[in-house]
Amino acid sequence: MADRASSSITIRADRDEIMAVIADLPSYPEWAGGIRDVEVLETGPDGRPARARLTIDAGPIKDTYGLAYTWDPDGDGVHWELVEKGNVVSALHGSYRLAGAGQHTEVTYELAVDVRVPMIGLVKRKGEKMIIDSALKGLKRYVER
């Protein structure tokens, strides 16, 4: 797996409110730039998505692939792994981690993506960074609206 890219943002909301938005995968196209469609394929015992298929158009990376989700029981985060390769994406691992108390929560998004096609490292990192920045800024706008 490639090196991970990560970034953080502070959102004026409590962790539960932010996690509820993160867990609502079908709403991602409304706020997460680059995500065009999300289909939840399976839910876990807690009602949160366990598997989903995403279609993305994120700069140099355009694809449809499947992810498996693991939700932290304490509500501090979620991790996902690629379980259905796409035509371009061959490996993917990511997470949201939430920290803080009260009405200010720091959200950290970490992502590592490998692709099947030869891609200059700089271009791939730029794609990862674009996905992360767009998701964090979109999440902040969506939650704070």
Summary of the structure (lengths in Angstrom):
residues: 145
radius of gyration: 14.4
end to end distance: 36.1
largest distance: 45.0
contacts: 425
relative contact order: 0.26
helix: 28%
strand: 46%
